[in-house]
Amino acid sequence: MVRVGLLGCGNVAEVVAGKENGIDIVALYDLDTKRAKYLSEISGAPAFEKFEDFLACDMDIVVEAASVGAVCANAEAILKSGRDMVILSVGALADPDFKRKLIKLAEENNCKVRIPSGAVIGLDNLKIGQISPMSELKLRTTKNPRSLKLDVTERTLVFSGRADECIKKFPKNINVAIALETAGGRPVEVELWADPAVTRNTHEIFAKGDFGDIYMKIENNPCPQNPATSYLAALSIITLLKNLGKSIIIGT
Ligand SMILES: NC(=O)c1ccc[n+]([C@@H]2O[C@H](COP(=O)([O-])OP(=O)(O)OC[C@H]3O[C@@H](n4cnc5c(N)ncnc54)[C@H](O)[C@@H]3O)[C@@H](O)[C@H]2O)c1
């Protein structure tokens, strides 16, 4: 089984580290040392106060579930150490120069950057767009205003435009759009709605191409212990880790 280091010990990491998943967590790091210690108690893995000490541990893969800032600060060192990296805060890849740098480092160090499907489904199929370019790729996300830290009393369009602009304004909330761009190989048009009537984060994906039309709607249940986070995002990381060693790869 792969040995996993968790960069970020928040809501998603807490689900991933749950004993019942059988993931071999060997090291923990979080700027918030209390969170790292808490996860250490749950998982039995050591928590490190310095990133360098965390990275010096004997591990195969680093799972980032922290922030766009954490990816920007640490991804280069992780890839230079030859470890594969799972990036959940995929908004970091909205910067094309940074993305190119990570790809180059991964090639030079014979390792991989893996992007889980996160809070949506269907990223594997949308890779069709890299072969047969899509004429449309659009994301409509609806969240409760509390998640967006907004104070609105009725359904309100808070952003409409390109994904790379949206992630600058909402770095915690629209990672999905950059995941879609990376999969589909083209810019994504984003509509972000704040709706006080909704309790679940909802993502609607619209894609058109020579293959036909796709419409997907994902209504996310919150994590059992942590209502701020979509359970699906944590499950997608567990699924990715559990499938690494399998002989049959479904939907690459
Ligand atoms: N791709 C997706 O579909 C998707 C879905 C859900 C969450 N996310 C992203 O995944 C990340 C984790 O989500 P969460 O709900 O667990 O968040 P969270 O806020 O519950 O936990 C994040 C943890 O990371 C730590 N952290 C932040 N920056 C850090 C840094 N530079 N170095 C070390 N630790 C740092 C925080 O202290 C916190 O404990 C967020 O960036 C979130 O936006 C992406």
The ligand as a Gaussian input file, in Angstrom:
#p B3LYP/6-31G(d) Opt

LIG

0 1
 N      -11.079000      20.300000      -6.227000
 C      -12.210000      20.267000      -5.542000
 O      -13.271000      19.904000      -6.058000
 C      -12.201000      20.647000      -4.084000
 C      -13.267000      20.235000      -3.262000
 C      -13.216000      20.536000      -1.901000
 C      -12.149000      21.274000      -1.393000
 N      -11.172000      21.701000      -2.242000
 C      -10.019000      22.452000      -1.716000
 O       -9.262000      21.569000      -0.921000
 C       -8.630000      22.281000       0.126000
 C       -8.949000      21.602000       1.466000
 O      -10.340000      21.672000       1.713000
 P      -10.895000      21.536000       3.221000
 O      -12.360000      21.643000       3.133000
 O      -10.278000      20.354000       3.866000
 O      -10.318000      22.893000       3.856000
 P      -10.122000      23.228000       5.396000
 O      -10.115000      24.721000       5.477000
 O      -11.051000      22.460000       6.263000
 O       -8.652000      22.673000       5.713000
 C       -7.506000      23.206000       5.138000
 C       -6.351000      22.982000       6.114000
 O       -5.153000      23.295000       5.417000
 C       -4.352000      24.117000       6.246000
 N       -3.528000      24.972000       5.388000
 C       -3.920000      25.988000       4.605000
 N       -2.859000      26.514000       3.968000
 C       -1.782000      25.795000       4.354000
 C       -0.390000      25.852000       4.028000
 N        0.097000      26.785000       3.204000
 N        0.434000      24.929000       4.584000
 C       -0.049000      24.002000       5.450000
 N       -1.338000      23.917000       5.813000
 C       -2.203000      24.813000       5.261000
 C       -5.328000      24.910000       7.117000
 O       -4.702000      25.335000       8.317000
 C       -6.439000      23.899000       7.334000
 O       -6.259000      23.132000       8.516000
 C       -9.127000      23.732000       0.009000
 O       -8.181000      24.493000      -0.724000
 C      -10.397000      23.598000      -0.781000
 O      -10.722000      24.771000      -1.512000
 C      -11.168000      21.390000      -3.563000

